[in-house]
Each structure stands twice: as structure tokens, then as C-alpha cells.
Amino acid sequence: MNQFFQNVWKGLNSSPKYLESKYFYDEAGDKIFEEIMECPEYYLTNCEREIFQKQTAALTDKFLSQLKEFDVVELGAGSAAKTSYLLKHMVSQGIDFTYYPIDISGNVISNLTKNLPAKIPGLILHGLNGDYFDMLDELKLMSDRNKVVLFLGSSIGNINLEDTEDFFRLLRSHLLPGDMVLIGFDLKKDPQIILAAYNDKEGITKRFNLNLLKRINKDLDADFDITAFEHKPVYDAETGACKSYLVSSKNQSVRIGEVGRIQFNKGESIYMEISQKYTVAQTDTFAINSGFKPVHHFFDSKNWFLDTLWQAV
Ligand SMILES: C[S@@+](CC[C@H](N)C(=O)[O-])C[C@H]1O[C@@H](n2cnc3c(N)ncnc32)[C@H](O)[C@@H]1O
């Protein structure tokens, strides 16, 4: 049985039901996510893009103030649209580095490999297709230089708050003292602004969530009726957890391949994804508790988003 099937079967047989958000990103999911990033309500991209456009030189100077030479690694690179500003600047400054984008989507890595060096002449790129930590293990065999690891887009927010420090400790265990990480954190703000980002008027986020059911239909021979599920995001301002659910609009039974059926009651939900929001102090505490020291905070002009730079101690 493949891993995708095992994880889907386990999640849909749990109570409450859930699906793992890393499976959002097949070829169709990658494209829909790019649409999300461009929709007006999804402020995260604009805020972080502004940091990468306006503070490129300051970012590069901070890296160079700590490390003589280094390679750049990106966890979950996606389209690398924001990273491109930084890469372009670093190449233009004659900095000698290799860019290693890591992504679980083969489609992402083949697109980056094909397109990015053409867009940024002089860029040396080596794509790594797989899970973050498996690929960091592979990378150890390829380069013994210090690393600057980018983890953007507040992708960290897709990990439950109680597991976040474990994630950073695991990341630290894959790095050398002196290595740096630049992490995008979406900050707590007006709940209406946050909720709108996950419930855009055009329904792109809804399509993104339903696409995972389509992917299960296609790859695991299932028969989800995607018109019988509603998209429902919920934000808890106290904890900062923004969670997305797909809610069954009727009693129904869904077949998953040859293996069996899953029953849904009307109103029963599948937990799809968390997009956690943070305070700045919380992010500094993560660093200190997981073997890093905070070096610098880069904010957008609205102070809605933080790219924080840490160094492994
Ligand atoms: C939300 S997108 C963010 C893309 C980009 N970092 C940005 O800020 O625009 C997350 C990306 O991470 C990748 N991804 C998700 N889980 C992953 C994992 N466990 N290992 C490697 N890549 C992963 C997805 O394929 C997707 O391209």
C-alpha cells in the first residue's frame, strides 16, 4: 500500500476525520495555490513580497555579516517568486552560492530547474524533490558549506503549535553551528482580515481544499462527490489558530478504491489544515528553545508579517 493511501485511510477513519495538508500539492494544487497567492484577500504574499523586494540588500548583508560563504536552501520552495528577488540580488553581487530548493512536489522542482536559471542568468540551482528532512539528509552528502535555510510563506503555520518547537529542534539537528534560517511567520491581527484570507470571494481557497478530494478520487480510485462538501475556515483569535474544514452537506458514503467505504453524517467535517498566527515574542521563544538565537526581525510596512533571521548556536 502506498504512503498516500495509508495516510488518507488513517485520517478518514479517525475521529474527528482529517487529511494531511502536504497532499494539497499535486500539479493542480500547485497551480491553485499560485492563484491563492495572487488573490486580493491573501495578504501574506504581498507582505512577504514587500520584504523581499525592499529589504533584499539588508537581508544579504545580515547573511554576510555572519557567514563568509554559504549555500541557500529553501524548504517548500513552491514558485520561489519571492525568493527570486533575493537570488537575483545575490547573483548580481557576485556572491558564490548554490541554491537548493526542496519540495515534495516533483512538478515544483522540475519547473524551478527549467525556468529559474533562465530567468536569473548565473544562478546555480540544484533541486531536491522530497520531504524536507530526507532532502536535508541528502544535502549533507553534497555540500559541507554553511547554509542559509529559507522557510517562507508562513508554511510553519501548517504545523500545530504544540509540535512547532519539535520541528525547529529537528531542523537544528540537521544544521551546523553558525548556519542561519530565515522563517516567515504570519502575525496575529484583526480576525476579519485573517479569516478573509482563507475565505476569498472568488472561492479559490475552497477549490484548493476540494482539489485534495479530487486527487484522492484520481490517485486512489475513490468516489468523493465534491459538490457535497462545503469549505469552512474558523479563526480563534485567542490561540491564533486558523483552521480549514470541509463539511459534508448530507449523509453520504464514499468508496476509497477496493478497500472500503467511509461514512459521513450531514454536518460532519474533515479537518484539512491549520494556518497558525503568532506574536513576535512567541517566535523569539521558539528560537531560544530549539537551539537558535534570534538575529534580526524583518517586518513589512504594515507589521502584519515577520521574516525572522535566526542563527544556529
Ligand atoms: C504553502 S506553499 C509555500 C511556497 C513558498 N514557500 C511560498 O512562500 O510561496 C508550500 C510548499 O511546500 C511544499 N511542501 C509542503 N509540505 C512539504 C514537505 N513535508 N516537504 C517538502 N515540501 C513540502 C509544497 O509542495 C508547496 O510547494
The ligand as a MOL file (V3000), in Angstrom:
LIG
                    3D

  0  0  0     0  0            999 V3000
M  V30 BEGIN CTAB
M  V30 COUNTS 27 29 0 0 0
M  V30 BEGIN ATOM
M  V30 1 C 2.2830 26.9950 1.0240 0
M  V30 2 S 3.3970 26.5730 -0.2670 0 CHG=1
M  V30 3 C 4.5710 27.8590 0.0090 0
M  V30 4 C 5.5110 28.0700 -1.1240 0
M  V30 5 C 6.5830 29.1170 -0.9060 0
M  V30 6 N 7.4410 28.7810 0.2290 0
M  V30 7 C 5.9960 30.4910 -0.7230 0
M  V30 8 O 6.1620 31.0760 0.3340 0
M  V30 9 O 5.4010 30.9820 -1.6730 0 CHG=-1
M  V30 10 C 4.1640 25.1760 0.4470 0
M  V30 11 C 5.1260 24.4140 -0.4460 0
M  V30 12 O 5.7820 23.4480 0.3920 0
M  V30 13 C 5.7630 22.1680 -0.2110 0
M  V30 14 N 5.6930 21.1900 0.8900 0
M  V30 15 C 4.6630 21.0030 1.7600 0
M  V30 16 N 4.9770 20.0450 2.6580 0
M  V30 17 C 6.2390 19.6230 2.3620 0
M  V30 18 C 7.1310 18.6730 2.9420 0
M  V30 19 N 6.7840 17.9700 4.0100 0
M  V30 20 N 8.3630 18.5130 2.3850 0
M  V30 21 C 8.7150 19.2350 1.2760 0
M  V30 22 N 7.9120 20.1540 0.6840 0
M  V30 23 C 6.6940 20.3620 1.2220 0
M  V30 24 C 4.5390 22.1910 -1.1170 0
M  V30 25 O 4.6760 21.2850 -2.2010 0
M  V30 26 C 4.4720 23.6480 -1.5630 0
M  V30 27 O 5.1610 23.8700 -2.7700 0
M  V30 END ATOM
M  V30 BEGIN BOND
M  V30 1 1 1 2
M  V30 2 1 2 3
M  V30 3 1 2 10
M  V30 4 1 3 4
M  V30 5 1 4 5
M  V30 6 1 5 6
M  V30 7 1 5 7
M  V30 8 2 7 8
M  V30 9 1 7 9
M  V30 10 1 10 11
M  V30 11 1 11 12
M  V30 12 1 11 26
M  V30 13 1 12 13
M  V30 14 1 13 14
M  V30 15 1 13 24
M  V30 16 1 14 15
M  V30 17 1 14 23
M  V30 18 2 15 16
M  V30 19 1 16 17
M  V30 20 1 17 18
M  V30 21 2 17 23
M  V30 22 1 18 19
M  V30 23 2 18 20
M  V30 24 1 20 21
M  V30 25 2 21 22
M  V30 26 1 22 23
M  V30 27 1 24 25
M  V30 28 1 24 26
M  V30 29 1 26 27
M  V30 END BOND
M  V30 END CTAB
M  END
